[in-house]
Amino acid sequence: MRLQHCGLVVSDLERSRRFYGQALGLKELPRPSNFAFAGAWFALGDTEIHLLAEADTTGRAGMPPPGAGLAGGLATHLALEVDDLPGWQARLGAGGVLPAAGPMPRGDGVDQLFVLDPDGYVVELFERTGQDQADAPERAPIRD
């Protein structure tokens, strides 16, 4: 029916809470009172991001480095739609979060910017500009 949430295992819950809550400005949500494990939930429209403390899970925090594919957006990532990509880039930069790739045109009237969260998860911020991007560079497969 729809994507309700994604769960990310994080190595330092407070550091990730600051990234998603302060740097990205997402609203923190209450968790069920019977959840005895460390975590934090954030609203993203009608979807949620659930952070799970690595120490309380069987998973490993973060992703392997995205490699060369990141430059073209060819990496496992979360995508967040924003209404002012340059403004978000400035806001993140002021908080010490620098672009990992972009900003760049996607080719269909969308501009993209990729950043890494504290555990190396790739987060795409994109804005629908509606502008003609016929001159957007080709994005070819990345193969070793």
N, CA, C and O atoms as CSV, one atom per row, in Angstrom:
chain,resi,resn,atom,element,x,y,z
A,1,MET,N,N,0.817,-1.194,0.000
A,1,MET,CA,C,0.000,0.000,0.000
A,1,MET,C,C,0.863,1.261,0.000
A,1,MET,O,O,0.591,2.199,-0.749
A,2,ARG,N,N,1.910,1.286,0.844
A,2,ARG,CA,C,2.815,2.432,0.877
A,2,ARG,C,C,4.009,2.081,1.747
A,2,ARG,O,O,3.956,1.133,2.530
A,3,LEU,N,N,5.056,2.825,1.616
A,3,LEU,CA,C,6.207,2.687,2.508
A,3,LEU,C,C,5.869,3.447,3.782
A,3,LEU,O,O,5.659,4.660,3.739
A,4,GLN,N,N,5.812,2.753,4.917
A,4,GLN,CA,C,5.454,3.403,6.181
A,4,GLN,C,C,6.698,3.900,6.912
A,4,GLN,O,O,6.696,5.006,7.453
A,5,HIS,N,N,7.759,3.095,6.935
A,5,HIS,CA,C,8.997,3.550,7.577
A,5,HIS,C,C,10.184,2.764,7.050
A,5,HIS,O,O,10.035,1.711,6.430
A,6,CYS,N,N,11.358,3.302,7.312
A,6,CYS,CA,C,12.596,2.563,7.099
A,6,CYS,C,C,13.334,2.572,8.426
A,6,CYS,O,O,13.259,3.548,9.173
A,7,GLY,N,N,14.037,1.506,8.720
A,7,GLY,CA,C,14.799,1.400,9.956
A,7,GLY,C,C,16.285,1.409,9.652
A,7,GLY,O,O,16.757,0.665,8.792
A,8,LEU,N,N,17.018,2.250,10.359
A,8,LEU,CA,C,18.460,2.359,10.169
A,8,LEU,C,C,19.163,2.030,11.480
A,8,LEU,O,O,18.862,2.628,12.513
A,9,VAL,N,N,20.087,1.094,11.446
A,9,VAL,CA,C,20.904,0.782,12.614
A,9,VAL,C,C,22.013,1.831,12.677
A,9,VAL,O,O,22.737,2.042,11.704
A,10,VAL,N,N,22.139,2.488,13.840
A,10,VAL,CA,C,23.110,3.578,13.993
A,10,VAL,C,C,24.075,3.273,15.128
A,10,VAL,O,O,23.700,2.658,16.126
A,11,SER,N,N,25.313,3.705,14.970
A,11,SER,CA,C,26.349,3.409,15.969
A,11,SER,C,C,26.292,4.336,17.173
A,11,SER,O,O,26.653,3.930,18.277
A,12,ASP,N,N,25.846,5.569,16.982
A,12,ASP,CA,C,25.777,6.556,18.065
A,12,ASP,C,C,24.414,7.237,17.963
A,12,ASP,O,O,24.221,8.138,17.147
A,13,LEU,N,N,23.484,6.806,18.788
A,13,LEU,CA,C,22.101,7.281,18.683
A,13,LEU,C,C,21.991,8.791,18.825
A,13,LEU,O,O,21.261,9.419,18.059
A,14,GLU,N,N,22.683,9.386,19.769
A,14,GLU,CA,C,22.564,10.841,19.971
A,14,GLU,C,C,23.123,11.616,18.783
A,14,GLU,O,O,22.548,12.627,18.378
A,15,ARG,N,N,24.227,11.157,18.226
A,15,ARG,CA,C,24.803,11.819,17.041
A,15,ARG,C,C,23.833,11.737,15.869
A,15,ARG,O,O,23.638,12.722,15.157
A,16,SER,N,N,23.225,10.576,15.665
A,16,SER,CA,C,22.260,10.419,14.577
A,16,SER,C,C,20.980,11.188,14.866
A,16,SER,O,O,20.367,11.727,13.945
A,17,ARG,N,N,20.571,11.247,16.113
A,17,ARG,CA,C,19.390,12.032,16.499
A,17,ARG,C,C,19.613,13.503,16.128
A,17,ARG,O,O,18.696,14.160,15.635
A,18,ARG,N,N,20.813,14.020,16.359
A,18,ARG,CA,C,21.121,15.419,15.990
A,18,ARG,C,C,21.072,15.600,14.472
A,18,ARG,O,O,20.551,16.603,13.985
A,19,PHE,N,N,21.608,14.637,13.725
A,19,PHE,CA,C,21.613,14.747,12.265
A,19,PHE,C,C,20.179,14.786,11.721
A,19,PHE,O,O,19.825,15.697,10.972
A,20,TYR,N,N,19.369,13.818,12.089
A,20,TYR,CA,C,18.009,13.741,11.539
A,20,TYR,C,C,17.097,14.808,12.141
A,20,TYR,O,O,16.235,15.344,11.445
A,21,GLY,N,N,17.275,15.122,13.418
A,21,GLY,CA,C,16.407,16.102,14.074
A,21,GLY,C,C,16.829,17.538,13.857
A,21,GLY,O,O,15.993,18.394,13.567
A,22,GLN,N,N,18.131,17.817,13.995
A,22,GLN,CA,C,18.588,19.205,13.870
A,22,GLN,C,C,19.037,19.534,12.455
A,22,GLN,O,O,18.541,20.493,11.862
A,23,ALA,N,N,19.967,18.758,11.901
A,23,ALA,CA,C,20.485,19.085,10.559
A,23,ALA,C,C,19.390,18.977,9.494
A,23,ALA,O,O,19.261,19.856,8.642
A,24,LEU,N,N,18.598,17.891,9.544
A,24,LEU,CA,C,17.541,17.720,8.541
A,24,LEU,C,C,16.201,18.298,8.983
A,24,LEU,O,O,15.279,18.412,8.175
A,25,GLY,N,N,16.086,18.661,10.251
A,25,GLY,CA,C,14.873,19.321,10.736
A,25,GLY,C,C,13.642,18.432,10.819
A,25,GLY,O,O,12.516,18.928,10.766
A,26,LEU,N,N,13.841,17.121,10.950
A,26,LEU,CA,C,12.693,16.226,11.055
A,26,LEU,C,C,12.158,16.223,12.481
A,26,LEU,O,O,12.918,16.362,13.440
A,27,LYS,N,N,10.852,16.064,12.611
A,27,LYS,CA,C,10.201,16.059,13.917
A,27,LYS,C,C,10.351,14.683,14.557
A,27,LYS,O,O,10.021,13.666,13.947
A,28,GLU,N,N,10.853,14.660,15.796
A,28,GLU,CA,C,10.963,13.391,16.508
A,28,GLU,C,C,9.589,12.978,17.026
A,28,GLU,O,O,8.822,13.800,17.526
A,29,LEU,N,N,9.298,11.696,16.895
A,29,LEU,CA,C,8.018,11.127,17.291
A,29,LEU,C,C,8.184,10.266,18.543
A,29,LEU,O,O,9.267,9.741,18.798
A,30,PRO,N,N,7.121,10.123,19.318
A,30,PRO,CA,C,7.201,9.199,20.455
A,30,PRO,C,C,7.233,7.756,19.961
A,30,PRO,O,O,6.670,7.427,18.917
A,31,ARG,N,N,7.904,6.906,20.732
A,31,ARG,CA,C,7.953,5.469,20.426
A,31,ARG,C,C,7.050,4.740,21.418
A,31,ARG,O,O,6.740,5.277,22.481
A,32,PRO,N,N,6.628,3.528,21.080
A,32,PRO,CA,C,5.806,2.763,22.015
A,32,PRO,C,C,6.506,2.610,23.368
A,32,PRO,O,O,7.721,2.422,23.432
A,33,SER,N,N,5.727,2.695,24.437
A,33,SER,CA,C,6.297,2.659,25.786
A,33,SER,C,C,6.920,1.314,26.126
A,33,SER,O,O,7.739,1.238,27.043
A,34,ASN,N,N,6.559,0.251,25.418
A,34,ASN,CA,C,7.138,-1.054,25.710
A,34,ASN,C,C,8.447,-1.307,24.967
A,34,ASN,O,O,9.013,-2.394,25.083
A,35,PHE,N,N,8.939,-0.331,24.210
A,35,PHE,CA,C,10.221,-0.486,23.524
A,35,PHE,C,C,11.339,-0.206,24.521
A,35,PHE,O,O,11.598,0.950,24.857
A,36,ALA,N,N,11.998,-1.254,24.991
A,36,ALA,CA,C,13.060,-1.113,25.982
A,36,ALA,C,C,14.425,-0.919,25.327
A,36,ALA,O,O,15.410,-0.678,26.025
A,37,PHE,N,N,14.501,-1.018,24.012
A,37,PHE,CA,C,15.770,-0.816,23.305
A,37,PHE,C,C,15.911,0.648,22.906
A,37,PHE,O,O,14.916,1.354,22.739
A,38,ALA,N,N,17.149,1.096,22.754
A,38,ALA,CA,C,17.421,2.494,22.411
A,38,ALA,C,C,17.100,2.762,20.944
A,38,ALA,O,O,17.416,1.960,20.065
A,39,GLY,N,N,16.469,3.899,20.701
A,39,GLY,CA,C,16.129,4.276,19.342
A,39,GLY,C,C,15.440,5.617,19.314
A,39,GLY,O,O,15.189,6.222,20.356
A,40,ALA,N,N,15.135,6.078,18.124
A,40,ALA,CA,C,14.423,7.341,17.931
A,40,ALA,C,C,13.661,7.242,16.618
A,40,ALA,O,O,14.142,6.660,15.645
A,41,TRP,N,N,12.465,7.821,16.605
A,41,TRP,CA,C,11.625,7.841,15.400
A,41,TRP,C,C,11.441,9.276,14.945
A,41,TRP,O,O,11.287,10.189,15.756
A,42,PHE,N,N,11.461,9.459,13.612
A,42,PHE,CA,C,11.287,10.787,13.030
A,42,PHE,C,C,10.224,10.741,11.938
A,42,PHE,O,O,10.128,9.768,11.190
A,43,ALA,N,N,9.420,11.815,11.856
A,43,ALA,CA,C,8.383,11.936,10.829
A,43,ALA,C,C,8.981,12.552,9.572
A,43,ALA,O,O,9.773,13.492,9.624
A,44,LEU,N,N,8.574,11.991,8.452
A,44,LEU,CA,C,8.938,12.522,7.142
A,44,LEU,C,C,7.656,12.469,6.317
A,44,LEU,O,O,7.404,11.502,5.598
A,45,GLY,N,N,6.842,13.536,6.435
A,45,GLY,CA,C,5.504,13.485,5.852
A,45,GLY,C,C,4.724,12.396,6.560
A,45,GLY,O,O,4.655,12.377,7.788
A,46,ASP,N,N,4.131,11.482,5.787
A,46,ASP,CA,C,3.422,10.369,6.420
A,46,ASP,C,C,4.271,9.104,6.481
A,46,ASP,O,O,3.758,8.013,6.732
A,47,THR,N,N,5.565,9.259,6.250
A,47,THR,CA,C,6.529,8.173,6.356
A,47,THR,C,C,7.414,8.452,7.564
A,47,THR,O,O,7.508,9.596,8.010
A,48,GLU,N,N,8.051,7.441,8.088
A,48,GLU,CA,C,8.914,7.614,9.255
A,48,GLU,C,C,10.285,7.012,9.019
A,48,GLU,O,O,10.448,6.083,8.228
A,49,ILE,N,N,11.262,7.556,9.715
A,49,ILE,CA,C,12.610,6.992,9.784
A,49,ILE,C,C,12.800,6.540,11.221
A,49,ILE,O,O,12.670,7.341,12.147
A,50,HIS,N,N,13.110,5.253,11.416
A,50,HIS,CA,C,13.334,4.699,12.744
A,50,HIS,C,C,14.822,4.423,12.919
A,50,HIS,O,O,15.410,3.660,12.153
A,51,LEU,N,N,15.423,5.037,13.917
A,51,LEU,CA,C,16.821,4.789,14.245
A,51,LEU,C,C,16.868,3.730,15.336
A,51,LEU,O,O,16.131,3.804,16.320
A,52,LEU,N,N,17.732,2.754,15.154
A,52,LEU,CA,C,17.892,1.648,16.094
A,52,LEU,C,C,19.340,1.620,16.558
A,52,LEU,O,O,20.253,1.533,15.737
A,53,ALA,N,N,19.557,1.693,17.866
A,53,ALA,CA,C,20.921,1.702,18.390
A,53,ALA,C,C,21.608,0.363,18.106
A,53,ALA,O,O,21.084,-0.699,18.442
A,54,GLU,N,N,22.763,0.430,17.495
A,54,GLU,CA,C,23.519,-0.762,17.114
A,54,GLU,C,C,23.729,-1.694,18.308
A,54,GLU,O,O,23.637,-2.912,18.156
A,55,ALA,N,N,24.008,-1.148,19.486
A,55,ALA,CA,C,24.289,-1.963,20.671
A,55,ALA,C,C,23.100,-2.836,21.061
A,55,ALA,O,O,23.278,-3.844,21.745
A,56,ASP,N,N,21.888,-2.466,20.636
A,56,ASP,CA,C,20.687,-3.220,20.996
A,56,ASP,C,C,20.154,-4.066,19.851
A,56,ASP,O,O,19.035,-4.573,19.933
A,57,THR,N,N,20.924,-4.228,18.791
A,57,THR,CA,C,20.471,-4.994,17.625
A,57,THR,C,C,21.498,-6.053,17.270
A,57,THR,O,O,22.569,-6.126,17.874
A,58,THR,N,N,21.164,-6.861,16.296
A,58,THR,CA,C,22.125,-7.827,15.771
A,58,THR,C,C,22.774,-7.300,14.497
A,58,THR,O,O,23.605,-7.980,13.895
A,59,GLY,N,N,22.399,-6.090,14.083
A,59,GLY,CA,C,22.909,-5.514,12.839
A,59,GLY,C,C,24.149,-4.675,13.046
A,59,GLY,O,O,24.529,-4.365,14.175
A,60,ARG,N,N,24.772,-4.315,11.944
A,60,ARG,CA,C,25.920,-3.431,11.939
A,60,ARG,C,C,25.460,-2.088,11.425
A,60,ARG,O,O,24.736,-2.021,10.432
A,61,ALA,N,N,25.866,-1.017,12.082
A,61,ALA,CA,C,25.475,0.328,11.667
A,61,ALA,C,C,26.146,0.706,10.359
A,61,ALA,O,O,27.276,0.307,10.081
A,62,GLY,N,N,25.436,1.475,9.573
A,62,GLY,CA,C,26.005,2.074,8.371
A,62,GLY,C,C,26.062,1.128,7.188
A,62,GLY,O,O,25.710,-0.049,7.263
A,63,MET,N,N,26.523,1.706,6.096
A,63,MET,CA,C,26.633,0.995,4.831
A,63,MET,C,C,28.101,0.936,4.451
A,63,MET,O,O,28.897,1.743,4.932
A,64,PRO,N,N,28.472,-0.017,3.586
A,64,PRO,CA,C,29.823,0.043,3.057
A,64,PRO,C,C,29.981,1.334,2.255
A,64,PRO,O,O,28.987,1.863,1.758
A,65,PRO,N,N,31.184,1.846,2.118
A,65,PRO,CA,C,31.358,3.085,1.351
A,65,PRO,C,C,30.705,2.967,-0.022
A,65,PRO,O,O,30.847,1.940,-0.685
A,66,PRO,N,N,29.980,4.022,-0.462
A,66,PRO,CA,C,29.221,3.938,-1.704
A,66,PRO,C,C,30.068,3.852,-2.970
A,66,PRO,O,O,29.560,3.456,-4.019
A,67,GLY,N,N,31.347,4.215,-2.892
A,67,GLY,CA,C,32.223,4.094,-4.045
A,67,GLY,C,C,31.898,5.075,-5.157
A,67,GLY,O,O,31.235,6.089,-4.942
A,68,ALA,N,N,32.382,4.751,-6.357
A,68,ALA,CA,C,32.266,5.647,-7.509
A,68,ALA,C,C,30.821,5.889,-7.923
A,68,ALA,O,O,30.526,6.916,-8.534
A,69,GLY,N,N,29.922,4.980,-7.609
A,69,GLY,CA,C,28.530,5.137,-8.001
A,69,GLY,C,C,27.846,6.338,-7.378
A,69,GLY,O,O,26.870,6.846,-7.929
A,70,LEU,N,N,28.345,6.803,-6.234
A,70,LEU,CA,C,27.712,7.927,-5.561
A,70,LEU,C,C,27.682,9.173,-6.436
A,70,LEU,O,O,26.709,9.927,-6.394
A,71,ALA,N,N,28.720,9.404,-7.222
A,71,ALA,CA,C,28.791,10.607,-8.058
A,71,ALA,C,C,27.591,10.709,-9.005
A,71,ALA,O,O,27.207,11.812,-9.395
A,72,GLY,N,N,27.001,9.582,-9.374
A,72,GLY,CA,C,25.847,9.597,-10.261
A,72,GLY,C,C,24.566,9.183,-9.572
A,72,GLY,O,O,23.552,8.956,-10.232
A,73,GLY,N,N,24.595,9.082,-8.242
A,73,GLY,CA,C,23.407,8.681,-7.513
A,73,GLY,C,C,23.156,7.183,-7.537
A,73,GLY,O,O,22.062,6.733,-7.195
A,74,LEU,N,N,24.152,6.407,-7.935
A,74,LEU,CA,C,23.992,4.957,-8.043
A,74,LEU,C,C,24.511,4.290,-6.774
A,74,LEU,O,O,25.535,3.606,-6.789
A,75,ALA,N,N,23.793,4.499,-5.686
A,75,ALA,CA,C,24.152,3.935,-4.390
A,75,ALA,C,C,22.869,3.746,-3.591
A,75,ALA,O,O,21.884,4.446,-3.824
A,76,THR,N,N,22.874,2.816,-2.661
A,76,THR,CA,C,21.738,2.648,-1.766
A,76,THR,C,C,21.540,3.954,-1.018
A,76,THR,O,O,22.491,4.488,-0.445
A,77,HIS,N,N,20.301,4.485,-1.013
A,77,HIS,CA,C,20.090,5.790,-0.389
A,77,HIS,C,C,18.627,6.002,-0.007
A,77,HIS,O,O,17.724,5.308,-0.475
A,78,LEU,N,N,18.436,6.994,0.865
A,78,LEU,CA,C,17.115,7.526,1.197
A,78,LEU,C,C,16.978,8.822,0.425
A,78,LEU,O,O,17.949,9.572,0.325
A,79,ALA,N,N,15.813,9.114,-0.123
A,79,ALA,CA,C,15.615,10.365,-0.857
A,79,ALA,C,C,14.544,11.200,-0.162
A,79,ALA,O,O,13.441,10.722,0.101
A,80,LEU,N,N,14.886,12.452,0.129
A,80,LEU,CA,C,13.980,13.381,0.796
A,80,LEU,C,C,13.694,14.542,-0.153
A,80,LEU,O,O,14.625,15.196,-0.622
A,81,GLU,N,N,12.420,14.807,-0.443
A,81,GLU,CA,C,12.065,15.927,-1.300
A,81,GLU,C,C,12.061,17.209,-0.482
A,81,GLU,O,O,11.490,17.261,0.607
A,82,VAL,N,N,12.709,18.249,-1.020
A,82,VAL,CA,C,12.761,19.558,-0.367
A,82,VAL,C,C,12.254,20.612,-1.344
A,82,VAL,O,O,12.125,20.352,-2.540
A,83,ASP,N,N,11.968,21.805,-0.824
A,83,ASP,CA,C,11.446,22.856,-1.697
A,83,ASP,C,C,12.465,23.943,-2.004
A,83,ASP,O,O,12.150,24.879,-2.740
A,84,ASP,N,N,13.678,23.850,-1.463
A,84,ASP,CA,C,14.718,24.859,-1.709
A,84,ASP,C,C,16.071,24.190,-1.542
A,84,ASP,O,O,16.697,24.310,-0.489
A,85,LEU,N,N,16.529,23.483,-2.576
A,85,LEU,CA,C,17.773,22.719,-2.482
A,85,LEU,C,C,18.972,23.588,-2.131
A,85,LEU,O,O,19.755,23.195,-1.267
A,86,PRO,N,N,19.161,24.769,-2.766
A,86,PRO,CA,C,20.300,25.609,-2.365
A,86,PRO,C,C,20.220,26.027,-0.889
A,86,PRO,O,O,21.239,26.080,-0.200
A,87,GLY,N,N,19.020,26.320,-0.416
A,87,GLY,CA,C,18.848,26.672,0.991
A,87,GLY,C,C,19.213,25.519,1.909
A,87,GLY,O,O,19.852,25.718,2.943
A,88,TRP,N,N,18.804,24.307,1.530
A,88,TRP,CA,C,19.154,23.135,2.335
A,88,TRP,C,C,20.646,22.860,2.293
A,88,TRP,O,O,21.225,22.462,3.304
A,89,GLN,N,N,21.281,23.063,1.143
A,89,GLN,CA,C,22.722,22.864,1.066
A,89,GLN,C,C,23.424,23.839,1.997
A,89,GLN,O,O,24.369,23.460,2.688
A,90,ALA,N,N,22.976,25.092,2.028
A,90,ALA,CA,C,23.574,26.097,2.921
A,90,ALA,C,C,23.330,25.721,4.383
A,90,ALA,O,O,24.239,25.811,5.209
A,91,ARG,N,N,22.116,25.306,4.698
A,91,ARG,CA,C,21.794,24.922,6.081
A,91,ARG,C,C,22.667,23.761,6.540
A,91,ARG,O,O,23.240,23.800,7.629
A,92,LEU,N,N,22.767,22.730,5.709
A,92,LEU,CA,C,23.587,21.577,6.075
A,92,LEU,C,C,25.057,21.961,6.185
A,92,LEU,O,O,25.745,21.533,7.112
A,93,GLY,N,N,25.537,22.765,5.246
A,93,GLY,CA,C,26.930,23.202,5.287
A,93,GLY,C,C,27.249,23.970,6.554
A,93,GLY,O,O,28.325,23.806,7.130
A,94,ALA,N,N,26.313,24.816,6.995
A,94,ALA,CA,C,26.517,25.571,8.238
A,94,ALA,C,C,26.625,24.638,9.429
A,94,ALA,O,O,27.257,24.979,10.429
A,95,GLY,N,N,26.011,23.460,9.334
A,95,GLY,CA,C,26.091,22.462,10.395
A,95,GLY,C,C,27.220,21.471,10.198
A,95,GLY,O,O,27.318,20.488,10.932
A,96,GLY,N,N,28.082,21.720,9.206
A,96,GLY,CA,C,29.235,20.850,8.971
A,96,GLY,C,C,28.952,19.640,8.099
A,96,GLY,O,O,29.805,18.761,7.977
A,97,VAL,N,N,27.762,19.571,7.483
A,97,VAL,CA,C,27.419,18.455,6.596
A,97,VAL,C,C,27.683,18.907,5.166
A,97,VAL,O,O,26.954,19.739,4.625
A,98,LEU,N,N,28.717,18.361,4.566
A,98,LEU,CA,C,29.121,18.771,3.217
A,98,LEU,C,C,28.589,17.804,2.176
A,98,LEU,O,O,28.346,16.637,2.484
A,99,PRO,N,N,28.404,18.274,0.940
A,99,PRO,CA,C,27.915,17.382,-0.114
A,99,PRO,C,C,28.876,16.222,-0.360
A,99,PRO,O,O,30.093,16.406,-0.360
A,100,ALA,N,N,28.330,15.040,-0.567
A,100,ALA,CA,C,29.122,13.897,-0.997
A,100,ALA,C,C,29.093,13.822,-2.523
A,100,ALA,O,O,30.015,13.289,-3.139
A,101,ALA,N,N,28.025,14.360,-3.133
A,101,ALA,CA,C,27.896,14.451,-4.591
A,101,ALA,C,C,26.819,15.485,-4.901
A,101,ALA,O,O,25.845,15.635,-4.163
A,102,GLY,N,N,27.017,16.193,-6.008
A,102,GLY,CA,C,26.053,17.208,-6.427
A,102,GLY,C,C,26.343,18.538,-5.765
A,102,GLY,O,O,27.367,18.711,-5.105
A,103,PRO,N,N,25.421,19.479,-5.952
A,103,PRO,CA,C,24.131,19.314,-6.611
A,103,PRO,C,C,24.289,19.085,-8.109
A,103,PRO,O,O,25.251,19.531,-8.734
A,104,MET,N,N,23.311,18.372,-8.662
A,104,MET,CA,C,23.364,18.043,-10.083
A,104,MET,C,C,21.955,17.838,-10.617
A,104,MET,O,O,21.050,17.452,-9.878
A,105,PRO,N,N,21.779,18.101,-11.914
A,105,PRO,CA,C,20.476,17.855,-12.521
A,105,PRO,C,C,20.278,16.360,-12.762
A,105,PRO,O,O,21.212,15.650,-13.133
A,106,ARG,N,N,19.058,15.898,-12.547
A,106,ARG,CA,C,18.743,14.488,-12.794
A,106,ARG,C,C,18.382,14.260,-14.255
A,106,ARG,O,O,18.509,13.149,-14.768
A,107,GLY,N,N,17.933,15.313,-14.917
A,107,GLY,CA,C,17.590,15.197,-16.334
A,107,GLY,C,C,16.111,15.295,-16.615
A,107,GLY,O,O,15.694,15.336,-17.772
A,108,ASP,N,N,15.309,15.333,-15.557
A,108,ASP,CA,C,13.857,15.391,-15.745
A,108,ASP,C,C,13.224,16.510,-14.924
A,108,ASP,O,O,12.096,16.379,-14.448
A,109,GLY,N,N,13.965,17.621,-14.759
A,109,GLY,CA,C,13.435,18.748,-14.005
A,109,GLY,C,C,13.616,18.625,-12.507
A,109,GLY,O,O,12.922,19.288,-11.736
A,110,VAL,N,N,14.551,17.777,-12.090
A,110,VAL,CA,C,14.838,17.567,-10.669
A,110,VAL,C,C,16.325,17.787,-10.442
A,110,VAL,O,O,17.158,17.285,-11.197
A,111,ASP,N,N,16.654,18.543,-9.393
A,111,ASP,CA,C,18.048,18.704,-8.966
A,111,ASP,C,C,18.279,17.849,-7.732
A,111,ASP,O,O,17.396,17.729,-6.883
A,112,GLN,N,N,19.472,17.250,-7.626
A,112,GLN,CA,C,19.796,16.332,-6.545
A,112,GLN,C,C,21.074,16.755,-5.826
A,112,GLN,O,O,21.986,17.330,-6.420
A,113,LEU,N,N,21.108,16.455,-4.545
A,113,LEU,CA,C,22.288,16.649,-3.702
A,113,LEU,C,C,22.371,15.430,-2.792
A,113,LEU,O,O,21.359,15.008,-2.232
A,114,PHE,N,N,23.553,14.864,-2.637
A,114,PHE,CA,C,23.742,13.692,-1.797
A,114,PHE,C,C,24.669,14.044,-0.643
A,114,PHE,O,O,25.710,14.672,-0.837
A,115,VAL,N,N,24.279,13.631,0.567
A,115,VAL,CA,C,25.108,13.799,1.762
A,115,VAL,C,C,25.176,12.443,2.467
A,115,VAL,O,O,24.395,11.538,2.175
A,116,LEU,N,N,26.119,12.321,3.395
A,116,LEU,CA,C,26.242,11.109,4.198
A,116,LEU,C,C,25.819,11.421,5.626
A,116,LEU,O,O,26.186,12.458,6.178
A,117,ASP,N,N,25.048,10.520,6.221
A,117,ASP,CA,C,24.705,10.701,7.628
A,117,ASP,C,C,25.899,10.229,8.470
A,117,ASP,O,O,26.884,9.751,7.907
A,118,PRO,N,N,25.836,10.348,9.788
A,118,PRO,CA,C,26.998,9.994,10.609
A,118,PRO,C,C,27.465,8.546,10.476
A,118,PRO,O,O,28.626,8.257,10.767
A,119,ASP,N,N,26.597,7.626,10.044
A,119,ASP,CA,C,27.000,6.232,9.880
A,119,ASP,C,C,27.288,5.866,8.430
A,119,ASP,O,O,27.502,4.693,8.122
A,120,GLY,N,N,27.297,6.847,7.540
A,120,GLY,CA,C,27.620,6.590,6.144
A,120,GLY,C,C,26.423,6.258,5.269
A,120,GLY,O,O,26.596,5.922,4.097
A,121,TYR,N,N,25.203,6.346,5.813
A,121,TYR,CA,C,24.031,6.167,4.957
A,121,TYR,C,C,23.952,7.355,4.009
A,121,TYR,O,O,24.152,8.499,4.418
A,122,VAL,N,N,23.661,7.083,2.746
A,122,VAL,CA,C,23.546,8.137,1.747
A,122,VAL,C,C,22.123,8.703,1.813
A,122,VAL,O,O,21.141,7.963,1.748
A,123,VAL,N,N,22.035,10.025,1.942
A,123,VAL,CA,C,20.754,10.720,1.967
A,123,VAL,C,C,20.726,11.670,0.779
A,123,VAL,O,O,21.572,12.557,0.666
A,124,GLU,N,N,19.758,11.484,-0.099
A,124,GLU,CA,C,19.572,12.375,-1.248
A,124,GLU,C,C,18.540,13.424,-0.874
A,124,GLU,O,O,17.482,13.105,-0.332
A,125,LEU,N,N,18.854,14.668,-1.165
A,125,LEU,CA,C,17.883,15.753,-1.082
A,125,LEU,C,C,17.595,16.150,-2.523
A,125,LEU,O,O,18.520,16.369,-3.305
A,126,PHE,N,N,16.314,16.242,-2.877
A,126,PHE,CA,C,16.001,16.619,-4.258
A,126,PHE,C,C,14.887,17.645,-4.290
A,126,PHE,O,O,14.009,17.685,-3.428
A,127,GLU,N,N,14.960,18.482,-5.335
A,127,GLU,CA,C,13.955,19.520,-5.548
A,127,GLU,C,C,13.434,19.420,-6.972
A,127,GLU,O,O,14.208,19.300,-7.921
A,128,ARG,N,N,12.122,19.469,-7.112
A,128,ARG,CA,C,11.496,19.488,-8.438
A,128,ARG,C,C,11.520,20.935,-8.935
A,128,ARG,O,O,10.746,21.769,-8.466
A,129,THR,N,N,12.405,21.227,-9.881
A,129,THR,CA,C,12.539,22.585,-10.389
A,129,THR,C,C,11.647,22.829,-11.598
A,129,THR,O,O,11.247,23.963,-11.861
A,130,GLY,N,N,11.338,21.772,-12.329
A,130,GLY,CA,C,10.542,21.913,-13.541
A,130,GLY,C,C,11.316,22.517,-14.694
A,130,GLY,O,O,10.749,22.744,-15.763
A,131,GLN,N,N,12.607,22.784,-14.500
A,131,GLN,CA,C,13.418,23.395,-15.551
A,131,GLN,C,C,13.838,22.352,-16.581
A,131,GLN,O,O,13.972,21.166,-16.278
A,132,ASP,N,N,14.041,22.830,-17.807
A,132,ASP,CA,C,14.546,21.964,-18.867
A,132,ASP,C,C,15.965,21.548,-18.508
A,132,ASP,O,O,16.814,22.397,-18.235
A,133,GLN,N,N,16.220,20.265,-18.507
A,133,GLN,CA,C,17.554,19.754,-18.186
A,133,GLN,C,C,18.068,18.866,-19.316
A,133,GLN,O,O,18.736,17.860,-19.075
A,134,ALA,N,N,17.747,19.250,-20.549
A,134,ALA,CA,C,18.155,18.461,-21.707
A,134,ALA,C,C,19.669,18.321,-21.792
A,134,ALA,O,O,20.172,17.375,-22.399
A,135,ASP,N,N,20.400,19.259,-21.186
A,135,ASP,CA,C,21.860,19.202,-21.229
A,135,ASP,C,C,22.460,18.480,-20.020
A,135,ASP,O,O,23.672,18.539,-19.811
A,136,ALA,N,N,21.635,17.803,-19.225
A,136,ALA,CA,C,22.154,17.059,-18.071
A,136,ALA,C,C,23.117,15.988,-18.559
A,136,ALA,O,O,22.845,15.323,-19.558
A,137,PRO,N,N,24.239,15.813,-17.869
A,137,PRO,CA,C,25.199,14.800,-18.303
A,137,PRO,C,C,24.616,13.381,-18.241
A,137,PRO,O,O,23.783,13.068,-17.391
A,138,GLU,N,N,25.078,12.545,-19.160
A,138,GLU,CA,C,24.649,11.151,-19.169
A,138,GLU,C,C,25.120,10.464,-17.895
A,138,GLU,O,O,26.212,10.734,-17.396
A,139,ARG,N,N,24.288,9.582,-17.381
A,139,ARG,CA,C,24.671,8.774,-16.222
A,139,ARG,C,C,24.764,7.329,-16.694
A,139,ARG,O,O,23.761,6.672,-16.972
A,140,ALA,N,N,25.974,6.872,-16.773
A,140,ALA,CA,C,26.242,5.530,-17.280
A,140,ALA,C,C,26.414,4.551,-16.115
A,140,ALA,O,O,26.694,4.967,-14.990
A,141,PRO,N,N,26.248,3.258,-16.382
A,141,PRO,CA,C,26.472,2.278,-15.328
A,141,PRO,C,C,27.901,2.349,-14.789
A,141,PRO,O,O,28.833,2.712,-15.506
A,142,ILE,N,N,28.051,1.999,-13.525
A,142,ILE,CA,C,29.374,1.922,-12.892
A,142,ILE,C,C,29.694,0.440,-12.769
A,142,ILE,O,O,29.011,-0.295,-12.055
A,143,ARG,N,N,30.725,0.012,-13.461
A,143,ARG,CA,C,31.119,-1.411,-13.421
A,143,ARG,C,C,32.617,-1.497,-13.209
A,143,ARG,O,O,33.399,-0.716,-13.751
A,144,ASP,N,N,32.989,-2.485,-12.393
A,144,ASP,CA,C,34.434,-2.716,-12.168
A,144,ASP,C,C,34.966,-3.694,-13.185
A,144,ASP,O,O,36.153,-4.020,-13.166
